[in-house]
Amino acid sequence: MSSRSLLTTFQFPQPISFLAWNVTERLFFAASPNGSVHQMNLFRERESTLGSVTEAVGGTGVTGVVRIENEQSRTERGKRLITVG
């Protein structure tokens, strides 16, 4: 926030009405009025020659758009959708 520059854009299939941040700021939840709650991890693990490495998701500014698509592709990518009544 202090840099005042766009880090990442998250694009959801539905309008988002509510956001809740994890106290560690490693993930957030985005809820839409239809009862869909998306869990968005801001860091991911990847394997490298040095072993497992934790890296930030996005961070490329205007060109860095994280698109949340349909339920099937979301599951495949490890993103989590929670549906509530």
All heavy atoms as an XYZ file, in Angstrom:
660
protein
N       0.807     -1.189      0.000
C       0.000      0.000      0.000
C       0.858      1.264      0.000
O       0.485      2.243     -0.602
C      -0.920      0.022      1.216
C      -1.947     -1.067      1.199
S      -3.213     -0.642      0.008
C      -4.609     -1.271      0.832
N       1.971      1.213      0.674
C       2.791      2.413      0.785
C       3.404      2.828     -0.548
O       3.723      3.989     -0.745
C       3.875      2.218      1.834
O       4.743      1.179      1.435
N       3.555      1.878     -1.481
C       4.143      2.225     -2.778
C       3.155      2.954     -3.678
O       3.547      3.588     -4.651
C       4.634      0.963     -3.489
O       3.531      0.184     -3.900
N       1.866      2.857     -3.366
C       0.801      3.487     -4.148
C       0.808      3.053     -5.600
O       0.445      3.806     -6.502
C       0.861      4.999     -4.047
C       0.635      5.508     -2.653
C       0.616      7.025     -2.651
N       0.444      7.503     -1.301
C      -0.699      7.985     -0.832
N      -1.751      8.041     -1.598
N      -0.777      8.401      0.413
N       1.258      1.818     -5.853
C       1.240      1.302     -7.219
C       0.478     -0.020     -7.247
O       0.441     -0.757     -6.263
C       2.668      1.105     -7.740
O       3.340      0.151     -6.948
N      -0.130     -0.293     -8.386
C      -0.910     -1.511     -8.563
C       0.032     -2.713     -8.606
O       0.988     -2.733     -9.381
C      -1.721     -1.434     -9.858
C      -2.516     -2.668    -10.230
C      -3.615     -2.928     -9.193
C      -3.133     -2.492    -11.612
N      -0.233     -3.695     -7.767
C       0.595     -4.903     -7.746
C      -0.033     -6.025     -8.561
O       0.606     -6.643     -9.386
C       0.819     -5.365     -6.312
C       1.556     -4.379     -5.413
C       1.646     -4.928     -3.998
C       2.934     -4.084     -5.968
N      -1.302     -6.305     -8.313
C      -1.997     -7.396     -8.990
C      -3.482     -7.071     -9.076
O      -4.039     -6.467     -8.169
C      -1.823     -8.724     -8.221
O      -0.438     -8.995     -8.088
C      -2.468     -9.889     -8.947
N      -4.112     -7.517    -10.147
C      -5.554     -7.392    -10.311
C      -6.164     -8.782    -10.242
O      -5.689     -9.698    -10.919
C      -5.896     -6.748    -11.672
O      -5.317     -5.455    -11.715
C      -7.398     -6.657    -11.878
N      -7.208     -8.939     -9.442
C      -7.948    -10.196     -9.359
C      -9.282     -9.988    -10.066
O     -10.015     -9.058     -9.743
C      -8.182    -10.603     -7.900
C      -6.918    -10.979     -7.189
C      -6.187    -10.021     -6.508
C      -6.449    -12.273     -7.217
C      -5.013    -10.354     -5.858
C      -5.272    -12.616     -6.575
C      -4.557    -11.654     -5.887
N      -9.585    -10.851    -11.041
C     -10.819    -10.734    -11.807
C     -11.703    -11.939    -11.492
O     -11.327    -13.079    -11.745
C     -10.508    -10.679    -13.298
C     -11.710    -10.471    -14.160
C     -11.318    -10.365    -15.622
O     -10.270    -10.838    -16.045
N     -12.177     -9.748    -16.403
N     -12.890    -11.680    -10.933
C     -13.809    -12.727    -10.499
C     -14.976    -12.863    -11.475
O     -15.336    -11.895    -12.150
C     -14.342    -12.397     -9.098
C     -13.283    -12.404     -8.040
C     -12.603    -11.247     -7.702
C     -12.957    -13.583     -7.379
C     -11.610    -11.254     -6.735
C     -11.967    -13.601     -6.410
C     -11.294    -12.437     -6.094
N     -15.620    -14.047    -11.537
C     -16.746    -14.249    -12.452
C     -18.012    -13.515    -12.005
O     -18.906    -13.290    -12.812
C     -16.960    -15.759    -12.440
C     -16.392    -16.222    -11.152
C     -15.266    -15.277    -10.835
N     -18.114    -13.150    -10.739
C     -19.257    -12.440    -10.185
C     -18.748    -11.166     -9.506
O     -17.606    -11.124     -9.052
C     -19.954    -13.300     -9.119
C     -20.429    -14.654     -9.592
C     -21.744    -14.544    -10.327
O     -22.534    -13.655    -10.058
N     -21.962    -15.441    -11.265
N     -19.604    -10.139     -9.376
C     -19.198     -8.966     -8.592
C     -18.904     -9.374     -7.147
O     -19.552    -10.256     -6.598
C     -20.428     -8.050     -8.647
C     -21.203     -8.514     -9.829
C     -20.933     -9.981     -9.957
N     -17.917     -8.739     -6.540
C     -17.525     -9.041     -5.167
C     -18.108     -7.988     -4.237
O     -17.982     -6.796     -4.483
C     -15.987     -9.088     -5.040
C     -15.429    -10.202     -5.921
C     -15.550     -9.254     -3.595
C     -15.927    -11.592     -5.589
N     -18.761     -8.452     -3.158
C     -19.401     -7.544     -2.205
C     -18.634     -7.414     -0.901
O     -18.725     -6.396     -0.229
C     -20.812     -8.031     -1.873
O     -21.591     -8.063     -3.034
N     -17.895     -8.454     -0.540
C     -17.216     -8.474      0.751
C     -15.809     -9.042      0.604
O     -15.591     -9.970     -0.154
C     -17.984     -9.335      1.766
C     -19.407     -8.902      1.956
C     -20.442     -9.545      1.307
C     -19.709     -7.834      2.787
C     -21.757     -9.141      1.462
C     -21.021     -7.425      2.957
C     -22.047     -8.076      2.297
N     -14.870     -8.485      1.356
C     -13.500     -9.000      1.432
C     -13.143     -9.218      2.885
O     -13.511     -8.421      3.749
C     -12.496     -8.004      0.845
C     -12.506     -7.811     -0.653
C     -11.528     -6.698     -1.030
C     -12.130     -9.086     -1.367
N     -12.410    -10.278      3.162
C     -11.890    -10.542      4.508
C     -10.457    -11.032      4.356
O     -10.177    -11.928      3.564
C     -12.738    -11.587      5.225
N      -9.555    -10.408      5.106
C      -8.135    -10.753      5.035
C      -7.746    -11.656      6.194
O      -8.168    -11.444      7.325
C      -7.261     -9.495      5.080
C      -7.368     -8.709      3.825
C      -8.272     -7.741      3.549
C      -6.561     -8.857      2.667
N      -8.068     -7.266      2.276
C      -7.029     -7.927      1.710
C      -5.480     -9.677      2.336
C      -6.452     -7.799      0.447
C      -4.913     -9.529      1.082
C      -5.389     -8.614      0.164
N      -6.899    -12.625      5.921
C      -6.282    -13.434      6.949
C      -5.333    -12.529      7.719
O      -4.696    -11.648      7.139
C      -5.535    -14.591      6.279
C      -4.733    -15.419      7.239
O      -3.654    -14.998      7.627
N      -5.242    -16.572      7.601
N      -5.223    -12.733      9.027
C      -4.406    -11.860      9.870
C      -2.935    -11.841      9.420
O      -2.248    -10.841      9.595
C      -4.561    -12.238     11.362
C      -3.910    -13.570     11.657
C      -4.018    -11.149     12.245
N      -2.453    -12.902      8.802
C      -1.072    -12.946      8.324
C      -0.900    -12.325      6.941
O       0.217    -12.236      6.440
C      -0.557    -14.398      8.267
O      -1.357    -15.130      7.315
C      -0.615    -15.068      9.621
N      -2.023    -11.942      6.314
C      -2.036    -11.364      4.972
C      -1.431    -12.289      3.925
O      -0.832    -11.856      2.951
C      -1.377     -9.985      4.954
C      -2.105     -8.974      5.804
C      -1.525     -7.580      5.728
O      -0.491     -7.371      5.051
O      -2.105     -6.687      6.365
N      -1.611    -13.595      4.110
C      -1.147    -14.581      3.146
C      -2.281    -15.049      2.240
O      -2.039    -15.700      1.232
C      -0.490    -15.759      3.846
C       0.774    -15.345      4.603
C       1.509    -16.504      5.189
N       2.043    -17.433      4.228
C       3.159    -17.270      3.511
N       3.845    -16.167      3.640
N       3.554    -18.196      2.682
N      -3.525    -14.730      2.609
C      -4.670    -15.066      1.790
C      -5.819    -14.137      2.128
O      -5.800    -13.468      3.152
C      -5.098    -16.524      1.978
C      -5.551    -16.971      3.362
C      -7.067    -16.937      3.455
C      -5.054    -18.373      3.626
N      -6.799    -14.079      1.229
C      -8.010    -13.324      1.519
C      -9.207    -14.077      0.974
O      -9.069    -14.982      0.157
C      -7.945    -11.886      0.979
C      -7.998    -11.764     -0.527
C      -9.209    -11.598     -1.183
C      -6.841    -11.774     -1.276
C      -9.263    -11.464     -2.558
C      -6.873    -11.635     -2.651
C      -8.086    -11.486     -3.293
N     -10.378    -13.719      1.468
C     -11.630    -14.301      1.015
C     -12.429    -13.205      0.335
O     -12.528    -12.091      0.848
C     -12.431    -14.871      2.192
C     -11.735    -16.008      2.879
C     -10.916    -15.776      3.977
C     -11.884    -17.307      2.431
C     -10.265    -16.814      4.616
C     -11.235    -18.355      3.059
C     -10.424    -18.111      4.156
N     -12.997    -13.511     -0.825
C     -13.820    -12.566     -1.577
C     -15.189    -13.209     -1.782
O     -15.284    -14.301     -2.340
C     -13.172    -12.258     -2.921
N     -16.239    -12.534     -1.318
C     -17.591    -13.096     -1.381
C     -18.475    -12.307     -2.326
O     -18.421    -11.083     -2.380
C     -18.212    -13.108      0.014
N     -19.302    -13.027     -3.079
C     -20.274    -12.391     -3.965
C     -21.669    -12.574     -3.385
O     -21.887    -13.464     -2.544
C     -20.166    -12.983     -5.371
O     -20.401    -14.364     -5.348
N     -22.628    -11.772     -3.811
C     -23.978    -11.829     -3.243
C     -24.684    -13.176     -3.434
O     -25.599    -13.504     -2.692
C     -24.739    -10.731     -3.996
C     -23.701     -9.829     -4.539
C     -22.494    -10.675     -4.767
N     -24.261    -13.989     -4.413
C     -24.919    -15.277     -4.653
C     -24.468    -16.374     -3.693
O     -24.883    -17.511     -3.815
C     -24.723    -15.725     -6.101
C     -23.303    -16.144     -6.409
O     -22.398    -16.011     -5.583
N     -23.089    -16.637     -7.607
N     -23.592    -16.053     -2.743
C     -23.140    -17.031     -1.763
C     -21.812    -17.691     -2.084
O     -21.362    -18.571     -1.363
N     -21.147    -17.288     -3.159
C     -19.838    -17.829     -3.508
C     -18.764    -17.082     -2.719
O     -18.733    -15.859     -2.708
C     -19.554    -17.663     -4.993
O     -20.476    -18.387     -5.759
N     -17.887    -17.835     -2.075
C     -16.765    -17.251     -1.341
C     -15.493    -17.853     -1.926
O     -15.300    -19.063     -1.916
C     -16.849    -17.552      0.178
C     -15.671    -16.935      0.907
C     -18.169    -17.050      0.748
N     -14.639    -17.002     -2.461
C     -13.391    -17.444     -3.087
C     -12.240    -17.243     -2.108
O     -12.060    -16.154     -1.579
C     -13.106    -16.630     -4.350
C     -14.195    -16.692     -5.359
N     -14.282    -17.693     -6.290
C     -15.262    -15.881     -5.558
C     -15.345    -17.479     -7.037
N     -15.957    -16.397     -6.609
N     -11.481    -18.314     -1.880
C     -10.267    -18.211     -1.072
C      -9.117    -17.973     -2.026
O      -8.846    -18.770     -2.914
C     -10.014    -19.491     -0.286
C      -8.705    -19.457      0.476
C      -8.416    -20.758      1.195
O      -9.325    -21.399      1.684
N      -7.159    -21.139      1.223
N      -8.417    -16.853     -1.858
C      -7.323    -16.490     -2.741
C      -6.009    -16.490     -1.968
O      -5.799    -15.663     -1.085
C      -7.570    -15.105     -3.347
C      -8.846    -15.013     -4.157
S      -8.918    -16.217     -5.502
C      -7.430    -15.838     -6.385
N      -5.157    -17.440     -2.298
C      -3.833    -17.505     -1.676
C      -2.923    -16.491     -2.363
O      -2.881    -16.421     -3.584
C      -3.254    -18.905     -1.808
C      -4.075    -19.919     -1.045
O      -4.636    -19.607     -0.002
N      -4.179    -21.113     -1.568
N      -2.221    -15.688     -1.598
C      -1.337    -14.675     -2.154
C       0.097    -15.173     -2.334
O       0.937    -14.466     -2.879
C      -1.352    -13.426     -1.265
C      -2.736    -12.770     -1.157
C      -2.692    -11.604     -0.178
C      -3.213    -12.310     -2.517
N       0.356    -16.390     -1.878
C       1.664    -17.023     -2.050
C       1.454    -18.450     -2.522
O       0.427    -19.058     -2.263
C       2.456    -17.026     -0.729
C       2.823    -15.645     -0.269
C       1.968    -14.911      0.527
C       4.019    -15.072     -0.656
C       2.281    -13.633      0.947
C       4.358    -13.791     -0.248
C       3.488    -13.072      0.551
N       2.435    -18.986     -3.230
C       2.366    -20.373     -3.693
C       3.731    -21.027     -3.541
O       4.760    -20.345     -3.524
C       1.885    -20.443     -5.131
C       2.834    -19.805     -6.107
C       2.358    -19.971     -7.543
N       3.062    -19.015     -8.367
C       2.494    -18.169     -9.185
N       1.200    -18.146     -9.307
N       3.215    -17.326     -9.890
N       3.701    -22.337     -3.446
C       4.935    -23.124     -3.364
C       5.289    -23.597     -4.767
O       4.411    -23.995     -5.531
C       4.730    -24.346     -2.469
C       4.411    -24.029     -1.037
C       5.624    -23.613     -0.239
O       6.723    -24.134     -0.508
O       5.464    -22.762      0.646
N       6.542    -23.547     -5.112
C       6.995    -24.122     -6.380
C       8.327    -24.811     -6.156
O       9.090    -24.449     -5.266
C       7.072    -23.077     -7.480
C       8.231    -22.156     -7.417
C       8.323    -21.303     -8.692
N       9.358    -20.305     -8.533
C      10.655    -20.517     -8.724
N      11.079    -21.699     -9.109
N      11.542    -19.558     -8.532
N       8.570    -25.796     -6.972
C       9.815    -26.548     -6.878
C      10.884    -25.874     -7.734
O      10.603    -25.406     -8.830
C       9.609    -27.990     -7.340
C       8.688    -28.789     -6.438
C       9.221    -28.911     -5.014
O      10.444    -29.121     -4.840
O       8.412    -28.799     -4.075
N      12.079    -25.795     -7.212
C      13.205    -25.259     -7.976
C      14.403    -26.176     -7.744
O      14.309    -27.161     -7.012
C      13.532    -23.827     -7.528
O      14.178    -23.845     -6.277
N      15.510    -25.837     -8.322
C      16.711    -26.647     -8.137
C      17.196    -26.593     -6.690
O      17.940    -27.457     -6.249
C      17.833    -26.166     -9.074
O      18.059    -24.780     -8.838
C      17.447    -26.384    -10.530
N      16.762    -25.575     -5.948
C      17.147    -25.425     -4.543
C      16.141    -26.083     -3.591
O      16.293    -25.994     -2.386
C      17.281    -23.937     -4.191
C      18.293    -23.151     -5.020
C      18.196    -21.674     -4.704
C      19.699    -23.684     -4.782
N      15.086    -26.678     -4.147
C      14.034    -27.279     -3.321
C      12.746    -26.492     -3.454
O      12.515    -25.808     -4.445
N      11.915    -26.569     -2.441
C      10.631    -25.878     -2.452
C      10.829    -24.389     -2.129
O      11.512    -24.036     -1.173
C       9.697    -26.508     -1.433
O       8.446    -25.889     -1.465
N      10.232    -23.525     -2.960
C      10.372    -22.089     -2.801
C       8.982    -21.466     -2.680
O       8.073    -21.827     -3.411
C      11.102    -21.475     -4.020
C      11.175    -19.963     -3.918
C      12.484    -22.072     -4.170
N       8.798    -20.542     -1.748
C       7.551    -19.801     -1.615
C       7.690    -18.493     -2.367
O       8.662    -17.761     -2.181
C       7.237    -19.510     -0.135
O       7.156    -20.748      0.566
C       5.924    -18.765      0.012
N       6.708    -18.211     -3.246
C       6.752    -16.975     -4.017
C       5.385    -16.304     -4.023
O       4.364    -16.956     -3.854
C       7.222    -17.231     -5.446
C       6.290    -18.097     -6.250
C       6.820    -18.406     -7.643
O       7.976    -18.062     -7.947
O       6.070    -18.992     -8.422
N       5.377    -14.999     -4.214
C       4.132    -14.235     -4.253
C       3.378    -14.516     -5.541
O       3.974    -14.748     -6.590
C       4.430    -12.744     -4.133
N       2.060    -14.476     -5.455
C       1.205    -14.600     -6.627
C       1.057    -13.214     -7.229
O       0.823    -12.240     -6.515
C      -0.182    -15.155     -6.228
C      -1.157    -15.107     -7.391
C      -0.051    -16.563     -5.689
N       1.193    -13.099     -8.534
C       1.030    -11.807     -9.198
C       2.228    -10.922     -8.966
O       3.363    -11.380     -8.974
N       1.962     -9.634     -8.774
C       3.033     -8.689     -8.506
C       3.609     -8.041     -9.739
O       4.623     -7.370     -9.672
N       2.931     -8.215    -10.885
C       3.463     -7.616    -12.111
C       2.679     -6.378    -12.537
O       2.723     -5.975    -13.685
C       3.470     -8.649    -13.256
O       2.143     -9.149    -13.432
C       4.420     -9.783    -12.957
N       1.965     -5.780    -11.615
C       1.278     -4.511    -11.880
C       0.118     -4.634    -12.837
O      -0.664     -5.563    -12.770
N       0.039     -3.697    -13.774
C      -1.092     -3.620    -14.702
C      -1.205     -4.878    -15.545
O      -2.294     -5.314    -15.894
C      -0.953     -2.367    -15.601
C      -2.055     -2.308    -16.633
C      -0.953     -1.111    -14.746
N      -0.089     -5.506    -15.884
C      -0.131     -6.697    -16.729
C      -0.413     -7.964    -15.938
O      -0.625     -9.013    -16.521
C       1.199     -6.877    -17.482
O       2.247     -7.044    -16.515
C       1.482     -5.689    -18.377
N      -0.415     -7.901    -14.616
C      -0.626     -9.086    -13.794
C      -2.075     -9.243    -13.375
O      -2.477     -8.713    -12.359
N      -2.867     -9.977    -14.178
C      -4.270    -10.208    -13.864
C      -4.443    -11.668    -13.479
O      -4.076    -12.559    -14.241
C      -5.188     -9.866    -15.051
C      -6.637    -10.183    -14.732
C      -5.031     -8.410    -15.446
N      -4.962    -11.918    -12.276
C      -5.276    -13.277    -11.844
C      -6.765    -13.458    -12.086
O      -7.594    -12.815    -11.453
C      -4.931    -13.495    -10.350
C      -5.340    -14.880     -9.908
C      -3.453    -13.257    -10.122
N      -7.120    -14.314    -13.056
C      -8.516    -14.530    -13.416
C      -9.062    -15.753    -12.690
O      -8.461    -16.818    -12.737
C      -8.654    -14.719    -14.919
C      -8.432    -13.444    -15.674
C      -8.602    -13.630    -17.182
N      -8.465    -12.362    -17.866
C      -7.300    -11.817    -18.192
N      -6.178    -12.436    -17.892
N      -7.246    -10.656    -18.800
N     -10.205    -15.568    -12.051
C     -10.894    -16.663    -11.391
C     -11.983    -17.100    -12.349
O     -12.893    -16.332    -12.655
C     -11.508    -16.207    -10.046
C     -10.490    -15.437     -9.223
C     -12.074    -17.392     -9.295
C      -9.169    -16.122     -9.036
N     -11.893    -18.330    -12.816
C     -12.809    -18.790    -13.857
C     -13.857    -19.724    -13.285
O     -14.200    -19.631    -12.122
C     -11.991    -19.437    -14.970
C     -11.034    -18.431    -15.611
C     -10.005    -19.073    -16.501
O     -10.098    -20.292    -16.747
O      -9.100    -18.361    -16.940
N     -14.349    -20.644    -14.121
C     -15.405    -21.547    -13.667
C     -14.899    -22.514    -12.607
O     -13.707    -22.643    -12.373
C     -16.022    -22.304    -14.845
C     -15.022    -23.196    -15.550
O     -14.153    -23.800    -14.921
N     -15.125    -23.285    -16.852
N     -15.818    -23.217    -11.971
C     -15.483    -24.068    -10.820
C     -14.490    -25.165    -11.172
O     -13.588    -25.466    -10.414
C     -16.757    -24.687    -10.243
C     -16.518    -25.436     -8.953
C     -17.807    -25.867     -8.305
O     -18.871    -25.386     -8.688
O     -17.728    -26.712     -7.412
N     -14.605    -25.774    -12.349
C     -13.711    -26.856    -12.729
C     -12.266    -26.374    -12.847
O     -11.359    -26.969    -12.281
C     -14.161    -27.476    -14.042
C     -13.280    -28.656    -14.456
C     -13.733    -29.260    -15.767
O     -14.504    -28.643    -16.509
N     -13.278    -30.441    -16.055
N     -12.025    -25.289    -13.566
C     -10.651    -24.808    -13.721
C     -10.102    -24.283    -12.406
O      -8.921    -24.359    -12.142
C     -10.571    -23.735    -14.803
O     -11.294    -22.592    -14.432
N     -10.970    -23.749    -11.536
C     -10.547    -23.252    -10.232
C     -10.004    -24.402     -9.390
O      -8.993    -24.277     -8.730
C     -11.720    -22.561     -9.532
C     -11.335    -21.795     -8.306
C     -12.519    -21.077     -7.703
N     -13.230    -20.256     -8.649
C     -14.472    -20.508     -9.071
N     -15.141    -21.543     -8.632
N     -15.051    -19.716     -9.937
N     -10.689    -25.538     -9.417
C     -10.244    -26.703     -8.657
C      -8.916    -27.209     -9.201
O      -8.020    -27.553     -8.450
C     -11.311    -27.814     -8.726
O     -12.530    -27.284     -8.230
C     -10.897    -29.024     -7.923
N      -8.779    -27.215    -10.508
C      -7.547    -27.689    -11.131
C      -6.354    -26.834    -10.743
O      -5.249    -27.316    -10.620
C      -7.702    -27.688    -12.651
C      -8.680    -28.727    -13.151
C      -9.028    -28.532    -14.609
O      -8.462    -27.612    -15.243
O      -9.866    -29.287    -15.119
N      -6.558    -25.567    -10.548
C      -5.460    -24.657    -10.228
C      -5.211    -24.524     -8.741
O      -4.390    -23.731     -8.316
C      -5.749    -23.280    -10.815
C      -5.742    -23.300    -12.316
C      -5.969    -21.937    -12.847
N      -6.070    -22.022    -14.286
C      -6.602    -21.109    -15.043
N      -7.096    -20.021    -14.503
N      -6.656    -21.251    -16.338
N      -5.977    -25.223     -7.914
C      -5.744    -25.168     -6.482
C      -6.423    -24.008     -5.789
O      -6.201    -23.774     -4.622
N      -7.262    -23.266     -6.495
C      -8.006    -22.198     -5.847
C      -9.252    -22.823     -5.240
O      -9.731    -23.838     -5.679
C      -8.357    -21.108     -6.862
C      -7.109    -20.453     -7.393
C      -7.427    -19.384     -8.375
C      -6.150    -18.738     -8.831
N      -5.872    -18.931    -10.210
N      -9.774    -22.181     -4.241
C     -10.858    -22.804     -3.490
C     -12.122    -21.962     -3.556
O     -12.074    -20.762     -3.353
C     -10.428    -22.983     -2.045
C     -11.411    -23.708     -1.224
C     -10.830    -24.037      0.111
N     -11.851    -24.699      0.880
C     -11.723    -25.053      2.118
N     -10.593    -24.812      2.749
N     -12.691    -25.638      2.755
N     -13.260    -22.629     -3.878
C     -14.555    -21.970     -3.873
C     -15.397    -22.587     -2.768
O     -15.527    -23.804     -2.684
C     -15.266    -22.153     -5.213
C     -16.713    -21.662     -5.261
C     -16.766    -20.155     -5.100
C     -17.369    -22.081     -6.571
N     -15.960    -21.728     -1.918
C     -16.830    -22.155     -0.833
C     -18.201    -21.573     -1.133
O     -18.328    -20.376     -1.406
C     -16.325    -21.608      0.522
C     -14.870    -22.033      0.745
C     -17.220    -22.047      1.659
C     -14.150    -21.226      1.799
N     -19.249    -22.408     -1.126
C     -20.586    -21.923     -1.388
C     -21.388    -21.963     -0.105
O     -21.437    -22.991      0.572
C     -21.283    -22.780     -2.477
O     -20.448    -22.776     -3.640
C     -22.632    -22.219     -2.837
N     -22.007    -20.846      0.242
C     -22.822    -20.753      1.446
C     -24.226    -20.309      1.073
O     -24.434    -19.708      0.016
C     -22.213    -19.780      2.478
C     -20.876    -20.291      2.973
C     -22.046    -18.397      1.890
N     -25.175    -20.591      1.929
C     -26.577    -20.236      1.658
C     -26.859    -18.791      1.966
O     -26.071    -18.058      2.487
